[in-house]
Amino acid sequence: MAGGWATDGAVQEQIDSSLEDAIARVRSQLPRGESLSHCEECDAVIPQARRTAIPGVHLCVACQTEHDKEQARFTGYNRRGSKDSQLR
């Protein structure tokens, strides 16, 4: 049951919208094109299995792990906002 101006499904709609936005953001960051045979950061050989599994890969596992850690520092989401501000 919703209260005030919110509809009954407003909370679920907000959750669904947040998930859809997150999925779209991650998909836009996936590599595309030809995979490299050597890492563009450290020049290590990228195994064929990795190049096959992730088309367009440019980084070895070690460099990709570091890159992912740097990306995780900034999520772009305000997780401390009030419920009211999240429903607007």
Summary of the structure (lengths in Angstrom):
residues: 88
radius of gyration: 19.3
end to end distance: 17.7
largest distance: 59.1
contacts: 170
relative contact order: 0.12
helix: 48%
strand: 2%
